[in-house]
């Protein structure tokens, strides 16, 4: 099993009440990249965001550097996002190891589905009524010497800066999108206020088994599914940096605004983790009293590739 770093290891200060204060940042590095992480509970009573990191210190220690964010929701969203943060990478790697000539993108898809199936019977994730009444988004990235792989469920997002321009990599899964809406309606569910059954604001997630309740349909046909959007990108020098963040950031800033903010900070030689905190601060104040925008949990990861581009060039020469 791979050693995973999660937010549980170094964030969370007891504030003497029912809530905890979650604000901070951290810098990580590996042979291939430098990664800054920042997070904030903002205006919520609970911190339901989580993140996960597995970076090697050399080529031998990690064939693929891994990092990602998870945004929980529902009654037990916090415990679900942390469970997924601890386990998703391992499930993907196990799917690849056990699969019959699976490509890595295929292993990503199967890893998501296998973890979702495991969660359905995990009594540690159930509410007092014995159900997993909540779920989490997942937006994760693997970096190798030649490629970047990503898997996404829900409305967290992965973008790149490519020669200074924002390039969206992942796809948000909104119930009102054509393909998503068609599946939801065909499965016998309904949309109300742009939400599945009037409650869930995303159409793909891990957990949320109340929306996966048709025994006559397989896991790819349910109103809400855990099939990720998987992308593969070739590593090249034109990639300035990678950004993965939960929806609290994207509700406030456009893709290009995030790229411009980070680029300006890099030009002023700010560390990546401090850039993340500065960007979050610019999103969470002031809070819009009508929409609540700016008050959501926020987590952002910013990665700058280094030796990965050199490895890619070596393989291409």
N, C-alpha and C positions, 0 to 999 in steps of 0.2 A: 504494500500500500504506500502511496505517495504521502510525504509529510506536507500538510497543508497549514498555512498561516491564515487565521481568520481574525475578524475584528474582536472576537471574544478575548483574545490574548492580551490586549493592551488598551481597550477603551471602555468607558463606562465608569462614572464616579457616582457613588450613592449620594443623593442629595437629601436623604432623610425623609422622603415622602414616597408616594406611590410611583413616582416617576424617577428616572435616572437622567443625568446630564451626559449627553454624548456629543462632544465636539472635539475635534483634533485633527492631526495630520501625521503622516509618517513617510519616510523615504526608504525605498528598497532598490537594490541593484543586482544584476546578474551579468554573466558573460555577454549576453545579447542586448540588454536594455537597462535603462534607469526608469524607475516607476515611482511616481508620487501619488499618494492617496490622501484624500481629505474627506471629512464627514461632519455632519451637523444634524442634531435633532430638530433644530429650528423651533417652530411654534407648536409642535405636536406633543402630546403627553407621553408618547412612547416612541422609542427608536426601533422601527421595523426594518430599516435597511441593514444589510450585512454585506461583507465582501470576503473574498478568498484569494489567496496568492500561493503559488508554488514556483519559485525561481531557483535555478541551479547556479552554483558559483563557477561552474566550468562546463564545457561541452559534454563531458561524461556524466555529470550529475543530473542533468535535465535535458532529455531529447527535445522536450517542448516546454518553454516557459508558459505558465498559466496564470491568468488573473481574471476577476469578474466581479460584478455587483448583483445584488439580489434585493428586491423591494417587496417585503411581505405585506399582506393585507388580510383583513378579516379578524375573527376572534383570536386565533392563535398565530397570526401572521409573523410575529417576531420569532417564535420557536421554529416555524417552518422555514423562514428565510435562512436561519442559522443552520438548520439541519441540511439544507441544500448546499449552503456555502461549504460545509464540512465534507460533503460526500460527492458532489457532482463530478469533479475531475476524476476521482477514483472510479466511478461508474463508467465514465467514458473510456478510461484506460482499460478497465476490465472487459468492456464490450469489444474493444479492439483486440485484446489478447485472446479472447475466446471465440471471436468471430472467424468465419471461414473466408479468409482473404478480403475482409472488409477494408475499404478505404477509410482514411481517418474521418472525412466528412460523414460517411455512413455510420462510423462508430460514435460520432457526436450525437447523431439522431437517436441511435439505439440506447446510448447512455442516458439521455434525457428520459426516454420512455421506460427504461428499466428502473430508474430511480423513482419515477412517478408511481410505478406499480408497487415498489417496495414501501413507499410512503402510505399507500392506502391501507396497509395492514399494520402499520407501526403504531402500537398503542401509546408510545411516548409522545405522539403528536396529536392525540385526540383531546377533545374538550370533555368536560364532565359528563356530557350526554353520549360520549363514545364515538364522535364523528370528527373527521378532519375538516373543520368548518373554517377554512382559510386557505391561502395559497401564497405564491410568490412569483414574481417575474424573475428572469435570469438572463443576464447578458455577459457572455464570457468569451475570452480570447486566448488562443494558443499561438506562440511565436516560435518558429524553428529557424534554422539557418537560411531557409529559402522561401518560406511561406508564412502567411498569417491566416489562421482559421478562426472563425467565430461562430457562436451559436446564440440565438436570441429567442426569448419568449416574452411577450408582453410589450410594455412601453418604456422600459429602460432602453438605452441607445448606445451604439458604437459608431463613431465617426473617425475619419482621418483628416489631417491637414496634408494636402498634396500640393506642393509648390505654393503654399499660402492659401489655397482654396479648400473650403470644407467639402469633403466627399463622404456622403452617408453610406455606411456599410450595412448596418442592420436595417430591418424593416419593423416599424411599430405595428403591433397587432391590435387594431381597434375593431370593435364589433360592427361598426358601420361601414367598414371596407367591403367591397363587392364580394370577394372570395370568402371572407370571414362571415359576412351576413348570410350568404347563401347556405353555408354549412350549418349555421345556427338555426335558421328557419327550417331547413330540411330535417334537422334532428328533433324538431318539434318544440323548440324553445322560442322565446319572443324577445324583442328589443323594446325597452321602455326607457326614455330619457337617455338614449344612446348607450344603454347598459344591457348586458345579458340578464334576462329575467328582472330587469329594473334595478339590478344591484351591482354586477361586476363590470368594471370599466375596461377590462381587457378580454380578448377572445382566446388567448393562449396563456397558459400558466401551469406551474407545477402545483399539485394539490387541488384545491377547489373541487372536491369530488361531488359536491351537491350539483355541480354543473356537468358532471360526467356520469349521469345516472341511468343511461339507456342500456340495459343489459343485452339488447338485441343489436347494438352497434359496437364496432370495434373502437380502439382508442384513438383512431384517426378520424372518426366520424361524429364524435360527441359534440355537443354545443361548445364546450371549451376543451381544447386539446393541449397536449404537452409535446407536440411535434415542433422542434425548433426551426427557425430560419437559419440555414447554415451557409456560410460564405467562405470562399478561398481567395486570397490575394497574394500575388507574387511580391516578395520584398524587393524594394528598389530605393535608390537614394532620394528620389523625389518625395518620399514619404517623410514629412517633417516630424510628426508625432501622431500618436493614437489617443483617443479620448473615449472612455466608457463612463457613463453616468446614469443615475436613476432619474425618473421623470421630473422630480422637483427642480432639477436644473433646466430641463428642456421646456418646461412650462413658462419659464421666464426669458430664456435666451434662445435665439435661433442657432443653427449649426455654425453659420459663419460668424456670428457674434462671439461664440465660444472660441473659435479658432483665432479670431482677431485679438481677443482678450489674452489668450495664452501666448500668442506670438509676441505681443507687446511686452508681456512680463519676461519672456525668454530673452528678448533684446536687452532687457535691463538686468539680466543674469540672476533672476530670482530662482531659487530651488523649486523643483516641480511640486513638492508637497505644499509649500507656501503659496504657490500659484493656485493650487486647488482650493485652499482655504480662502484666498482673496476672491476667487471667482464665486464661491458659495456665499461669501459675505455680500457680494454685489447682487446676489439673487434673493437673499432672504430678508432684505430690508429695502424699502418699507413693505409691510404686509398689506395687500389689497383687502380692505374690509368686506368687499362685496364678493370676491371670488376665492379668497383665502390663498391666492397665489403668493409664493414667497414663504409660506408657513410650513411647507411639506418637509419631511426628512430629505436630506440630500447627501449623496455620496458620489465622488468623482475620482477617477483614476486617469492619470496622464503618463504616457510612456514615450520615451525617446529611444529609438533603436540605435545601437552602436555597432557592435561586432556582427550583428545579424546581417547588416548590409554587406560587410566584408565577406562573410561566408557565402552569401548569395552570389556575389561577383566571382568568387573562387569556383563555385559550381557551374556558373554560366560560361567561364573561360575555357 
